[in-house]
Amino acid sequence: MRLYKVVGTVISQEKEACLTGKKLLLCEAADGRRIVAVDMVGAGVGSDVLVSRPSPASPKGELIDEWIVGIVDSVAES
């Protein structure tokens, strides 16, 4: 998993059937790298989120590379 900040929403008129009804969010890492991830937890712009790749148990043929799987409340560094 990796930590990102949601910086925008991605809107698409045409997309694969597996993405129908799913919210796509633009996420930015601390190093400036950006990705588009499918929101599974109700995140929004400004949220710090945990992003994961699909598990081996994900349905075969699914085209989703990145999933938002958690909204971060805080990060404690030691």
mmCIF file of the N, C-alpha and C atoms, coordinates in Angstrom:
data_MODEL
# 
_entry.id   MODEL 
# 
loop_
_atom_site.group_PDB 
_atom_site.id 
_atom_site.type_symbol 
_atom_site.label_atom_id 
_atom_site.label_alt_id 
_atom_site.label_comp_id 
_atom_site.label_asym_id 
_atom_site.label_entity_id 
_atom_site.label_seq_id 
_atom_site.pdbx_PDB_ins_code 
_atom_site.Cartn_x 
_atom_site.Cartn_y 
_atom_site.Cartn_z 
_atom_site.occupancy 
_atom_site.B_iso_or_equiv 
_atom_site.pdbx_formal_charge 
_atom_site.auth_seq_id 
_atom_site.auth_comp_id 
_atom_site.auth_asym_id 
_atom_site.auth_atom_id 
_atom_site.pdbx_PDB_model_num 
ATOM 1   N N  . MET A 1 1  ? 0.837   -1.177  0.000   1.00 0.00 ? 1  MET A N  1 
ATOM 2   C CA . MET A 1 1  ? 0.000   0.000   0.000   1.00 0.00 ? 1  MET A CA 1 
ATOM 3   C C  . MET A 1 1  ? 0.878   1.236   0.000   1.00 0.00 ? 1  MET A C  1 
ATOM 4   N N  . ARG A 1 2  ? 0.317   2.308   -0.536  1.00 0.00 ? 2  ARG A N  1 
ATOM 5   C CA . ARG A 1 2  ? 1.028   3.584   -0.582  1.00 0.00 ? 2  ARG A CA 1 
ATOM 6   C C  . ARG A 1 2  ? 0.094   4.687   -0.111  1.00 0.00 ? 2  ARG A C  1 
ATOM 7   N N  . LEU A 1 3  ? 0.698   5.794   0.359   1.00 0.00 ? 3  LEU A N  1 
ATOM 8   C CA . LEU A 1 3  ? -0.056  6.932   0.866   1.00 0.00 ? 3  LEU A CA 1 
ATOM 9   C C  . LEU A 1 3  ? -0.131  8.010   -0.216  1.00 0.00 ? 3  LEU A C  1 
ATOM 10  N N  . TYR A 1 4  ? -1.344  8.502   -0.461  1.00 0.00 ? 4  TYR A N  1 
ATOM 11  C CA . TYR A 1 4  ? -1.584  9.561   -1.451  1.00 0.00 ? 4  TYR A CA 1 
ATOM 12  C C  . TYR A 1 4  ? -2.534  10.596  -0.869  1.00 0.00 ? 4  TYR A C  1 
ATOM 13  N N  . LYS A 1 5  ? -2.615  11.755  -1.546  1.00 0.00 ? 5  LYS A N  1 
ATOM 14  C CA . LYS A 1 5  ? -3.633  12.759  -1.252  1.00 0.00 ? 5  LYS A CA 1 
ATOM 15  C C  . LYS A 1 5  ? -4.512  12.868  -2.493  1.00 0.00 ? 5  LYS A C  1 
ATOM 16  N N  . VAL A 1 6  ? -5.831  12.876  -2.283  1.00 0.00 ? 6  VAL A N  1 
ATOM 17  C CA . VAL A 1 6  ? -6.768  13.039  -3.395  1.00 0.00 ? 6  VAL A CA 1 
ATOM 18  C C  . VAL A 1 6  ? -6.764  14.502  -3.805  1.00 0.00 ? 6  VAL A C  1 
ATOM 19  N N  . VAL A 1 7  ? -6.461  14.758  -5.097  1.00 0.00 ? 7  VAL A N  1 
ATOM 20  C CA . VAL A 1 7  ? -6.363  16.132  -5.586  1.00 0.00 ? 7  VAL A CA 1 
ATOM 21  C C  . VAL A 1 7  ? -7.420  16.463  -6.639  1.00 0.00 ? 7  VAL A C  1 
ATOM 22  N N  . GLY A 1 8  ? -8.221  15.484  -7.033  1.00 0.00 ? 8  GLY A N  1 
ATOM 23  C CA . GLY A 1 8  ? -9.240  15.773  -8.033  1.00 0.00 ? 8  GLY A CA 1 
ATOM 24  C C  . GLY A 1 8  ? -10.112 14.565  -8.330  1.00 0.00 ? 8  GLY A C  1 
ATOM 25  N N  . THR A 1 9  ? -11.145 14.822  -9.117  1.00 0.00 ? 9  THR A N  1 
ATOM 26  C CA . THR A 1 9  ? -12.067 13.787  -9.555  1.00 0.00 ? 9  THR A CA 1 
ATOM 27  C C  . THR A 1 9  ? -11.909 13.597  -11.056 1.00 0.00 ? 9  THR A C  1 
ATOM 28  N N  . VAL A 1 10 ? -11.934 12.358  -11.509 1.00 0.00 ? 10 VAL A N  1 
ATOM 29  C CA . VAL A 1 10 ? -11.827 12.057  -12.933 1.00 0.00 ? 10 VAL A CA 1 
ATOM 30  C C  . VAL A 1 10 ? -13.214 11.690  -13.440 1.00 0.00 ? 10 VAL A C  1 
ATOM 31  N N  . ILE A 1 11 ? -13.652 12.392  -14.481 1.00 0.00 ? 11 ILE A N  1 
ATOM 32  C CA . ILE A 1 11 ? -14.973 12.140  -15.065 1.00 0.00 ? 11 ILE A CA 1 
ATOM 33  C C  . ILE A 1 11 ? -14.770 11.599  -16.467 1.00 0.00 ? 11 ILE A C  1 
ATOM 34  N N  . SER A 1 12 ? -15.476 10.507  -16.776 1.00 0.00 ? 12 SER A N  1 
ATOM 35  C CA . SER A 1 12 ? -15.337 9.856   -18.068 1.00 0.00 ? 12 SER A CA 1 
ATOM 36  C C  . SER A 1 12 ? -16.712 9.494   -18.615 1.00 0.00 ? 12 SER A C  1 
ATOM 37  N N  . GLN A 1 13 ? -17.006 9.934   -19.828 1.00 0.00 ? 13 GLN A N  1 
ATOM 38  C CA . GLN A 1 13 ? -18.279 9.584   -20.447 1.00 0.00 ? 13 GLN A CA 1 
ATOM 39  C C  . GLN A 1 13 ? -18.291 8.143   -20.929 1.00 0.00 ? 13 GLN A C  1 
ATOM 40  N N  . GLU A 1 14 ? -17.179 7.676   -21.442 1.00 0.00 ? 14 GLU A N  1 
ATOM 41  C CA . GLU A 1 14 ? -17.063 6.312   -21.959 1.00 0.00 ? 14 GLU A CA 1 
ATOM 42  C C  . GLU A 1 14 ? -15.996 5.570   -21.169 1.00 0.00 ? 14 GLU A C  1 
ATOM 43  N N  . LYS A 1 15 ? -16.342 4.382   -20.684 1.00 0.00 ? 15 LYS A N  1 
ATOM 44  C CA . LYS A 1 15 ? -15.366 3.576   -19.962 1.00 0.00 ? 15 LYS A CA 1 
ATOM 45  C C  . LYS A 1 15 ? -15.785 2.116   -20.013 1.00 0.00 ? 15 LYS A C  1 
ATOM 46  N N  . GLU A 1 16 ? -14.877 1.243   -19.629 1.00 0.00 ? 16 GLU A N  1 
ATOM 47  C CA . GLU A 1 16 ? -15.157 -0.184  -19.594 1.00 0.00 ? 16 GLU A CA 1 
ATOM 48  C C  . GLU A 1 16 ? -16.303 -0.484  -18.641 1.00 0.00 ? 16 GLU A C  1 
ATOM 49  N N  . ALA A 1 17 ? -17.034 -1.531  -18.907 1.00 0.00 ? 17 ALA A N  1 
ATOM 50  C CA . ALA A 1 17 ? -18.194 -1.902  -18.094 1.00 0.00 ? 17 ALA A CA 1 
ATOM 51  C C  . ALA A 1 17 ? -17.825 -2.116  -16.619 1.00 0.00 ? 17 ALA A C  1 
ATOM 52  N N  . CYS A 1 18 ? -16.622 -2.630  -16.343 1.00 0.00 ? 18 CYS A N  1 
ATOM 53  C CA . CYS A 1 18 ? -16.227 -2.899  -14.957 1.00 0.00 ? 18 CYS A CA 1 
ATOM 54  C C  . CYS A 1 18 ? -16.066 -1.609  -14.143 1.00 0.00 ? 18 CYS A C  1 
ATOM 55  N N  . LEU A 1 19 ? -16.005 -0.456  -14.820 1.00 0.00 ? 19 LEU A N  1 
ATOM 56  C CA . LEU A 1 19 ? -15.859 0.823   -14.127 1.00 0.00 ? 19 LEU A CA 1 
ATOM 57  C C  . LEU A 1 19 ? -17.189 1.562   -13.953 1.00 0.00 ? 19 LEU A C  1 
ATOM 58  N N  . THR A 1 20 ? -18.247 1.043   -14.535 1.00 0.00 ? 20 THR A N  1 
ATOM 59  C CA . THR A 1 20 ? -19.553 1.687   -14.432 1.00 0.00 ? 20 THR A CA 1 
ATOM 60  C C  . THR A 1 20 ? -19.977 1.786   -12.974 1.00 0.00 ? 20 THR A C  1 
ATOM 61  N N  . GLY A 1 21 ? -20.353 2.988   -12.554 1.00 0.00 ? 21 GLY A N  1 
ATOM 62  C CA . GLY A 1 21 ? -20.798 3.210   -11.188 1.00 0.00 ? 21 GLY A CA 1 
ATOM 63  C C  . GLY A 1 21 ? -19.690 3.393   -10.173 1.00 0.00 ? 21 GLY A C  1 
ATOM 64  N N  . LYS A 1 22 ? -18.436 3.338   -10.607 1.00 0.00 ? 22 LYS A N  1 
ATOM 65  C CA . LYS A 1 22 ? -17.310 3.497   -9.690  1.00 0.00 ? 22 LYS A CA 1 
ATOM 66  C C  . LYS A 1 22 ? -16.752 4.917   -9.803  1.00 0.00 ? 22 LYS A C  1 
ATOM 67  N N  . LYS A 1 23 ? -16.381 5.505   -8.654  1.00 0.00 ? 23 LYS A N  1 
ATOM 68  C CA . LYS A 1 23 ? -15.819 6.862   -8.617  1.00 0.00 ? 23 LYS A CA 1 
ATOM 69  C C  . LYS A 1 23 ? -14.313 6.784   -8.838  1.00 0.00 ? 23 LYS A C  1 
ATOM 70  N N  . LEU A 1 24 ? -13.814 7.590   -9.776  1.00 0.00 ? 24 LEU A N  1 
ATOM 71  C CA . LEU A 1 24 ? -12.392 7.646   -10.091 1.00 0.00 ? 24 LEU A CA 1 
ATOM 72  C C  . LEU A 1 24 ? -11.817 8.933   -9.519  1.00 0.00 ? 24 LEU A C  1 
ATOM 73  N N  . LEU A 1 25 ? -10.726 8.814   -8.779  1.00 0.00 ? 25 LEU A N  1 
ATOM 74  C CA . LEU A 1 25 ? -10.112 9.976   -8.134  1.00 0.00 ? 25 LEU A CA 1 
ATOM 75  C C  . LEU A 1 25 ? -8.657  10.123  -8.556  1.00 0.00 ? 25 LEU A C  1 
ATOM 76  N N  . LEU A 1 26 ? -8.237  11.370  -8.766  1.00 0.00 ? 26 LEU A N  1 
ATOM 77  C CA . LEU A 1 26 ? -6.852  11.678  -9.076  1.00 0.00 ? 26 LEU A CA 1 
ATOM 78  C C  . LEU A 1 26 ? -6.105  11.825  -7.758  1.00 0.00 ? 26 LEU A C  1 
ATOM 79  N N  . CYS A 1 27 ? -5.044  11.048  -7.591  1.00 0.00 ? 27 CYS A N  1 
ATOM 80  C CA . CYS A 1 27 ? -4.294  11.004  -6.336  1.00 0.00 ? 27 CYS A CA 1 
ATOM 81  C C  . CYS A 1 27 ? -2.843  11.389  -6.591  1.00 0.00 ? 27 CYS A C  1 
ATOM 82  N N  . GLU A 1 28 ? -2.252  12.119  -5.624  1.00 0.00 ? 28 GLU A N  1 
ATOM 83  C CA . GLU A 1 28 ? -0.872  12.568  -5.764  1.00 0.00 ? 28 GLU A CA 1 
ATOM 84  C C  . GLU A 1 28 ? -0.038  12.099  -4.580  1.00 0.00 ? 28 GLU A C  1 
ATOM 85  N N  . ALA A 1 29 ? 1.126   11.532  -4.888  1.00 0.00 ? 29 ALA A N  1 
ATOM 86  C CA . ALA A 1 29 ? 2.070   11.092  -3.858  1.00 0.00 ? 29 ALA A CA 1 
ATOM 87  C C  . ALA A 1 29 ? 2.922   12.276  -3.406  1.00 0.00 ? 29 ALA A C  1 
ATOM 88  N N  . ALA A 1 30 ? 3.653   12.106  -2.326  1.00 0.00 ? 30 ALA A N  1 
ATOM 89  C CA . ALA A 1 30 ? 4.513   13.169  -1.789  1.00 0.00 ? 30 ALA A CA 1 
ATOM 90  C C  . ALA A 1 30 ? 5.571   13.598  -2.803  1.00 0.00 ? 30 ALA A C  1 
ATOM 91  N N  . ASP A 1 31 ? 5.992   12.687  -3.689  1.00 0.00 ? 31 ASP A N  1 
ATOM 92  C CA . ASP A 1 31 ? 7.006   13.022  -4.693  1.00 0.00 ? 31 ASP A CA 1 
ATOM 93  C C  . ASP A 1 31 ? 6.411   13.656  -5.948  1.00 0.00 ? 31 ASP A C  1 
ATOM 94  N N  . GLY A 1 32 ? 5.091   13.906  -5.949  1.00 0.00 ? 32 GLY A N  1 
ATOM 95  C CA . GLY A 1 32 ? 4.441   14.555  -7.077  1.00 0.00 ? 32 GLY A CA 1 
ATOM 96  C C  . GLY A 1 32 ? 3.861   13.610  -8.115  1.00 0.00 ? 32 GLY A C  1 
ATOM 97  N N  . ARG A 1 33 ? 4.152   12.327  -7.985  1.00 0.00 ? 33 ARG A N  1 
ATOM 98  C CA . ARG A 1 33 ? 3.621   11.346  -8.932  1.00 0.00 ? 33 ARG A CA 1 
ATOM 99  C C  . ARG A 1 33 ? 2.108   11.260  -8.785  1.00 0.00 ? 33 ARG A C  1 
ATOM 100 N N  . ARG A 1 34 ? 1.393   11.221  -9.909  1.00 0.00 ? 34 ARG A N  1 
ATOM 101 C CA . ARG A 1 34 ? -0.065  11.164  -9.878  1.00 0.00 ? 34 ARG A CA 1 
ATOM 102 C C  . ARG A 1 34 ? -0.575  9.863   -10.479 1.00 0.00 ? 34 ARG A C  1 
ATOM 103 N N  . ILE A 1 35 ? -1.660  9.372   -9.917  1.00 0.00 ? 35 ILE A N  1 
ATOM 104 C CA . ILE A 1 35 ? -2.323  8.181   -10.426 1.00 0.00 ? 35 ILE A CA 1 
ATOM 105 C C  . ILE A 1 35 ? -3.829  8.405   -10.382 1.00 0.00 ? 35 ILE A C  1 
ATOM 106 N N  . VAL A 1 36 ? -4.561  7.584   -11.103 1.00 0.00 ? 36 VAL A N  1 
ATOM 107 C CA . VAL A 1 36 ? -6.017  7.541   -10.999 1.00 0.00 ? 36 VAL A CA 1 
ATOM 108 C C  . VAL A 1 36 ? -6.351  6.241   -10.289 1.00 0.00 ? 36 VAL A C  1 
ATOM 109 N N  . ALA A 1 37 ? -7.167  6.331   -9.243  1.00 0.00 ? 37 ALA A N  1 
ATOM 110 C CA . ALA A 1 37 ? -7.534  5.144   -8.463  1.00 0.00 ? 37 ALA A CA 1 
ATOM 111 C C  . ALA A 1 37 ? -9.051  5.076   -8.310  1.00 0.00 ? 37 ALA A C  1 
ATOM 112 N N  . VAL A 1 38 ? -9.563  3.857   -8.187  1.00 0.00 ? 38 VAL A N  1 
ATOM 113 C CA . VAL A 1 38 ? -10.986 3.627   -7.964  1.00 0.00 ? 38 VAL A CA 1 
ATOM 114 C C  . VAL A 1 38 ? -11.257 3.721   -6.473  1.00 0.00 ? 38 VAL A C  1 
ATOM 115 N N  . ASP A 1 39 ? -12.222 4.560   -6.099  1.00 0.00 ? 39 ASP A N  1 
ATOM 116 C CA . ASP A 1 39 ? -12.561 4.781   -4.692  1.00 0.00 ? 39 ASP A CA 1 
ATOM 117 C C  . ASP A 1 39 ? -13.486 3.673   -4.189  1.00 0.00 ? 39 ASP A C  1 
ATOM 118 N N  . MET A 1 40 ? -13.069 2.985   -3.145  1.00 0.00 ? 40 MET A N  1 
ATOM 119 C CA . MET A 1 40 ? -13.874 1.925   -2.541  1.00 0.00 ? 40 MET A CA 1 
ATOM 120 C C  . MET A 1 40 ? -14.428 2.323   -1.178  1.00 0.00 ? 40 MET A C  1 
ATOM 121 N N  . VAL A 1 41 ? -14.040 3.514   -0.672  1.00 0.00 ? 41 VAL A N  1 
ATOM 122 C CA . VAL A 1 41 ? -14.362 3.849   0.722   1.00 0.00 ? 41 VAL A CA 1 
ATOM 123 C C  . VAL A 1 41 ? -15.033 5.205   0.920   1.00 0.00 ? 41 VAL A C  1 
ATOM 124 N N  . GLY A 1 42 ? -15.352 5.925   -0.146  1.00 0.00 ? 42 GLY A N  1 
ATOM 125 C CA . GLY A 1 42 ? -16.016 7.216   0.010   1.00 0.00 ? 42 GLY A CA 1 
ATOM 126 C C  . GLY A 1 42 ? -15.087 8.383   0.260   1.00 0.00 ? 42 GLY A C  1 
ATOM 127 N N  . ALA A 1 43 ? -13.880 8.311   -0.281  1.00 0.00 ? 43 ALA A N  1 
ATOM 128 C CA . ALA A 1 43 ? -12.919 9.406   -0.128  1.00 0.00 ? 43 ALA A CA 1 
ATOM 129 C C  . ALA A 1 43 ? -13.345 10.599  -0.987  1.00 0.00 ? 43 ALA A C  1 
ATOM 130 N N  . GLY A 1 44 ? -12.742 11.744  -0.729  1.00 0.00 ? 44 GLY A N  1 
ATOM 131 C CA . GLY A 1 44 ? -13.025 12.940  -1.511  1.00 0.00 ? 44 GLY A CA 1 
ATOM 132 C C  . GLY A 1 44 ? -11.783 13.788  -1.647  1.00 0.00 ? 44 GLY A C  1 
ATOM 133 N N  . VAL A 1 45 ? -11.897 14.856  -2.420  1.00 0.00 ? 45 VAL A N  1 
ATOM 134 C CA . VAL A 1 45 ? -10.771 15.759  -2.634  1.00 0.00 ? 45 VAL A CA 1 
ATOM 135 C C  . VAL A 1 45 ? -10.281 16.284  -1.284  1.00 0.00 ? 45 VAL A C  1 
ATOM 136 N N  . GLY A 1 46 ? -8.964  16.209  -1.076  1.00 0.00 ? 46 GLY A N  1 
ATOM 137 C CA . GLY A 1 46 ? -8.349  16.638  0.178   1.00 0.00 ? 46 GLY A CA 1 
ATOM 138 C C  . GLY A 1 46 ? -8.073  15.500  1.142   1.00 0.00 ? 46 GLY A C  1 
ATOM 139 N N  . SER A 1 47 ? -8.669  14.338  0.895   1.00 0.00 ? 47 SER A N  1 
ATOM 140 C CA . SER A 1 47 ? -8.455  13.183  1.777   1.00 0.00 ? 47 SER A CA 1 
ATOM 141 C C  . SER A 1 47 ? -7.065  12.598  1.588   1.00 0.00 ? 47 SER A C  1 
ATOM 142 N N  . ASP A 1 48 ? -6.440  12.174  2.686   1.00 0.00 ? 48 ASP A N  1 
ATOM 143 C CA . ASP A 1 48 ? -5.244  11.343  2.616   1.00 0.00 ? 48 ASP A CA 1 
ATOM 144 C C  . ASP A 1 48 ? -5.743  9.911   2.566   1.00 0.00 ? 48 ASP A C  1 
ATOM 145 N N  . VAL A 1 49 ? -5.236  9.138   1.603   1.00 0.00 ? 49 VAL A N  1 
ATOM 146 C CA . VAL A 1 49 ? -5.772  7.796   1.378   1.00 0.00 ? 49 VAL A CA 1 
ATOM 147 C C  . VAL A 1 49 ? -4.674  6.757   1.238   1.00 0.00 ? 49 VAL A C  1 
ATOM 148 N N  . LEU A 1 50 ? -5.048  5.513   1.511   1.00 0.00 ? 50 LEU A N  1 
ATOM 149 C CA . LEU A 1 50 ? -4.192  4.364   1.260   1.00 0.00 ? 50 LEU A CA 1 
ATOM 150 C C  . LEU A 1 50 ? -4.626  3.751   -0.065  1.00 0.00 ? 50 LEU A C  1 
ATOM 151 N N  . VAL A 1 51 ? -3.653  3.541   -0.949  1.00 0.00 ? 51 VAL A N  1 
ATOM 152 C CA . VAL A 1 51 ? -3.931  2.968   -2.259  1.00 0.00 ? 51 VAL A CA 1 
ATOM 153 C C  . VAL A 1 51 ? -3.222  1.632   -2.359  1.00 0.00 ? 51 VAL A C  1 
ATOM 154 N N  . SER A 1 52 ? -3.946  0.639   -2.886  1.00 0.00 ? 52 SER A N  1 
ATOM 155 C CA . SER A 1 52 ? -3.408  -0.706  -3.011  1.00 0.00 ? 52 SER A CA 1 
ATOM 156 C C  . SER A 1 52 ? -3.642  -1.220  -4.420  1.00 0.00 ? 52 SER A C  1 
ATOM 157 N N  . ARG A 1 53 ? -2.812  -2.129  -4.820  1.00 0.00 ? 53 ARG A N  1 
ATOM 158 C CA . ARG A 1 53 ? -3.044  -2.859  -6.069  1.00 0.00 ? 53 ARG A CA 1 
ATOM 159 C C  . ARG A 1 53 ? -4.057  -3.963  -5.784  1.00 0.00 ? 53 ARG A C  1 
ATOM 160 N N  . PRO A 1 54 ? -4.742  -4.450  -6.808  1.00 0.00 ? 54 PRO A N  1 
ATOM 161 C CA . PRO A 1 54 ? -5.725  -5.527  -6.586  1.00 0.00 ? 54 PRO A CA 1 
ATOM 162 C C  . PRO A 1 54 ? -5.069  -6.778  -6.024  1.00 0.00 ? 54 PRO A C  1 
ATOM 163 N N  . SER A 1 55 ? -5.839  -7.524  -5.270  1.00 0.00 ? 55 SER A N  1 
ATOM 164 C CA . SER A 1 55 ? -5.335  -8.786  -4.725  1.00 0.00 ? 55 SER A CA 1 
ATOM 165 C C  . SER A 1 55 ? -5.463  -9.870  -5.786  1.00 0.00 ? 55 SER A C  1 
ATOM 166 N N  . PRO A 1 56 ? -4.753  -10.971 -5.604  1.00 0.00 ? 56 PRO A N  1 
ATOM 167 C CA . PRO A 1 56 ? -4.889  -12.096 -6.537  1.00 0.00 ? 56 PRO A CA 1 
ATOM 168 C C  . PRO A 1 56 ? -6.326  -12.633 -6.589  1.00 0.00 ? 56 PRO A C  1 
ATOM 169 N N  . ALA A 1 57 ? -7.122  -12.332 -5.575  1.00 0.00 ? 57 ALA A N  1 
ATOM 170 C CA . ALA A 1 57 ? -8.503  -12.813 -5.543  1.00 0.00 ? 57 ALA A CA 1 
ATOM 171 C C  . ALA A 1 57 ? -9.452  -11.921 -6.338  1.00 0.00 ? 57 ALA A C  1 
ATOM 172 N N  . SER A 1 58 ? -8.946  -10.810 -6.915  1.00 0.00 ? 58 SER A N  1 
ATOM 173 C CA . SER A 1 58 ? -9.790  -9.923  -7.716  1.00 0.00 ? 58 SER A CA 1 
ATOM 174 C C  . SER A 1 58 ? -10.313 -10.676 -8.931  1.00 0.00 ? 58 SER A C  1 
ATOM 175 N N  . PRO A 1 59 ? -11.495 -10.299 -9.399  1.00 0.00 ? 59 PRO A N  1 
ATOM 176 C CA . PRO A 1 59 ? -12.054 -10.988 -10.568 1.00 0.00 ? 59 PRO A CA 1 
ATOM 177 C C  . PRO A 1 59 ? -11.120 -10.912 -11.765 1.00 0.00 ? 59 PRO A C  1 
ATOM 178 N N  . LYS A 1 60 ? -10.972 -12.026 -12.464 1.00 0.00 ? 60 LYS A N  1 
ATOM 179 C CA . LYS A 1 60 ? -10.115 -12.046 -13.653 1.00 0.00 ? 60 LYS A CA 1 
ATOM 180 C C  . LYS A 1 60 ? -10.718 -11.140 -14.720 1.00 0.00 ? 60 LYS A C  1 
ATOM 181 N N  . GLY A 1 61 ? -9.853  -10.445 -15.448 1.00 0.00 ? 61 GLY A N  1 
ATOM 182 C CA . GLY A 1 61 ? -10.296 -9.559  -16.501 1.00 0.00 ? 61 GLY A CA 1 
ATOM 183 C C  . GLY A 1 61 ? -10.620 -8.154  -16.023 1.00 0.00 ? 61 GLY A C  1 
ATOM 184 N N  . GLU A 1 62 ? -10.563 -7.933  -14.714 1.00 0.00 ? 62 GLU A N  1 
ATOM 185 C CA . GLU A 1 62 ? -10.834 -6.592  -14.198 1.00 0.00 ? 62 GLU A CA 1 
ATOM 186 C C  . GLU A 1 62 ? -9.672  -5.683  -14.591 1.00 0.00 ? 62 GLU A C  1 
ATOM 187 N N  . LEU A 1 63 ? -9.985  -4.485  -15.047 1.00 0.00 ? 63 LEU A N  1 
ATOM 188 C CA . LEU A 1 63 ? -8.980  -3.580  -15.589 1.00 0.00 ? 63 LEU A CA 1 
ATOM 189 C C  . LEU A 1 63 ? -8.485  -2.550  -14.586 1.00 0.00 ? 63 LEU A C  1 
ATOM 190 N N  . ILE A 1 64 ? -8.779  -2.728  -13.324 1.00 0.00 ? 64 ILE A N  1 
ATOM 191 C CA . ILE A 1 64 ? -8.432  -1.733  -12.305 1.00 0.00 ? 64 ILE A CA 1 
ATOM 192 C C  . ILE A 1 64 ? -7.045  -2.025  -11.740 1.00 0.00 ? 64 ILE A C  1 
ATOM 193 N N  . ASP A 1 65 ? -6.157  -1.028  -11.833 1.00 0.00 ? 65 ASP A N  1 
ATOM 194 C CA . ASP A 1 65 ? -4.781  -1.175  -11.355 1.00 0.00 ? 65 ASP A CA 1 
ATOM 195 C C  . ASP A 1 65 ? -4.596  -0.684  -9.924  1.00 0.00 ? 65 ASP A C  1 
ATOM 196 N N  . GLU A 1 66 ? -5.358  0.315   -9.511  1.00 0.00 ? 66 GLU A N  1 
ATOM 197 C CA . GLU A 1 66 ? -5.167  0.943   -8.198  1.00 0.00 ? 66 GLU A CA 1 
ATOM 198 C C  . GLU A 1 66 ? -6.526  1.128   -7.520  1.00 0.00 ? 66 GLU A C  1 
ATOM 199 N N  . TRP A 1 67 ? -6.612  0.748   -6.248  1.00 0.00 ? 67 TRP A N  1 
ATOM 200 C CA . TRP A 1 67 ? -7.821  0.875   -5.446  1.00 0.00 ? 67 TRP A CA 1 
ATOM 201 C C  . TRP A 1 67 ? -7.554  1.756   -4.232  1.00 0.00 ? 67 TRP A C  1 
ATOM 202 N N  . ILE A 1 68 ? -8.467  2.678   -3.924  1.00 0.00 ? 68 ILE A N  1 
ATOM 203 C CA . ILE A 1 68 ? -8.399  3.400   -2.658  1.00 0.00 ? 68 ILE A CA 1 
ATOM 204 C C  . ILE A 1 68 ? -9.098  2.523   -1.632  1.00 0.00 ? 68 ILE A C  1 
ATOM 205 N N  . VAL A 1 69 ? -8.323  2.059   -0.631  1.00 0.00 ? 69 VAL A N  1 
ATOM 206 C CA . VAL A 1 69 ? -8.846  1.078   0.325   1.00 0.00 ? 69 VAL A CA 1 
ATOM 207 C C  . VAL A 1 69 ? -8.962  1.620   1.745   1.00 0.00 ? 69 VAL A C  1 
ATOM 208 N N  . GLY A 1 70 ? -8.525  2.863   1.980   1.00 0.00 ? 70 GLY A N  1 
ATOM 209 C CA . GLY A 1 70 ? -8.633  3.427   3.321   1.00 0.00 ? 70 GLY A CA 1 
ATOM 210 C C  . GLY A 1 70 ? -8.453  4.933   3.315   1.00 0.00 ? 70 GLY A C  1 
ATOM 211 N N  . ILE A 1 71 ? -9.156  5.586   4.222   1.00 0.00 ? 71 ILE A N  1 
ATOM 212 C CA . ILE A 1 71 ? -8.989  7.030   4.447   1.00 0.00 ? 71 ILE A CA 1 
ATOM 213 C C  . ILE A 1 71 ? -8.156  7.190   5.721   1.00 0.00 ? 71 ILE A C  1 
ATOM 214 N N  . VAL A 1 72 ? -7.056  7.935   5.621   1.00 0.00 ? 72 VAL A N  1 
ATOM 215 C CA . VAL A 1 72 ? -6.101  8.073   6.725   1.00 0.00 ? 72 VAL A CA 1 
ATOM 216 C C  . VAL A 1 72 ? -6.551  9.198   7.653   1.00 0.00 ? 72 VAL A C  1 
ATOM 217 N N  . ASP A 1 73 ? -6.652  8.882   8.944   1.00 0.00 ? 73 ASP A N  1 
ATOM 218 C CA . ASP A 1 73 ? -6.970  9.903   9.947   1.00 0.00 ? 73 ASP A CA 1 
ATOM 219 C C  . ASP A 1 73 ? -5.723  10.645  10.386  1.00 0.00 ? 73 ASP A C  1 
ATOM 220 N N  . SER A 1 74 ? -4.634  9.915   10.601  1.00 0.00 ? 74 SER A N  1 
ATOM 221 C CA . SER A 1 74 ? -3.379  10.548  10.999  1.00 0.00 ? 74 SER A CA 1 
ATOM 222 C C  . SER A 1 74 ? -2.228  9.590   10.725  1.00 0.00 ? 74 SER A C  1 
ATOM 223 N N  . VAL A 1 75 ? -1.026  10.164  10.671  1.00 0.00 ? 75 VAL A N  1 
ATOM 224 C CA . VAL A 1 75 ? 0.194   9.378   10.488  1.00 0.00 ? 75 VAL A CA 1 
ATOM 225 C C  . VAL A 1 75 ? 1.133   9.740   11.622  1.00 0.00 ? 75 VAL A C  1 
ATOM 226 N N  . ALA A 1 76 ? 1.605   8.736   12.349  1.00 0.00 ? 76 ALA A N  1 
ATOM 227 C CA . ALA A 1 76 ? 2.542   8.964   13.447  1.00 0.00 ? 76 ALA A CA 1 
ATOM 228 C C  . ALA A 1 76 ? 3.910   8.426   13.041  1.00 0.00 ? 76 ALA A C  1 
ATOM 229 N N  . GLU A 1 77 ? 4.889   9.294   12.982  1.00 0.00 ? 77 GLU A N  1 
ATOM 230 C CA . GLU A 1 77 ? 6.244   8.868   12.657  1.00 0.00 ? 77 GLU A CA 1 
ATOM 231 C C  . GLU A 1 77 ? 7.056   8.716   13.932  1.00 0.00 ? 77 GLU A C  1 
ATOM 232 N N  . SER A 1 78 ? 7.898   7.699   13.953  1.00 0.00 ? 78 SER A N  1 
ATOM 233 C CA . SER A 1 78 ? 8.698   7.488   15.151  1.00 0.00 ? 78 SER A CA 1 
ATOM 234 C C  . SER A 1 78 ? 10.147  7.807   14.923  1.00 0.00 ? 78 SER A C  1 
# 
